[in-house]
């Protein structure tokens, strides 16, 4: 086999691979447009209410805030024992 036929074979393989990718992409696009519009329009509806971060969170329950043995914020709440090092391994 000479170099020109090898080059031609590589070009053909790339062309076939590119055409296969384009066909797959076209099939994906067609399947998206073939979906009934009710699938897209009838999505889940939220009947609740959004959270208010000022009134709906118990901020005093989040403290004391510590990293290792360093206390970042203490609000008078009891804290559990923490490791002495902020870096731990399991």
WORAGI-V133134 format. One record per helix or strand of 2 or more residues. SS is the DSSP state (A for helix, B for strand). FROM is the first residue (numbers start at 1). TO is the last residue. If there is no record, write none. Layout:
SS&FROM&TO / SS&FROM&TO
This chain:
A&3&34 / A&37&41 / A&59&62 / B&65&67 / B&70&73
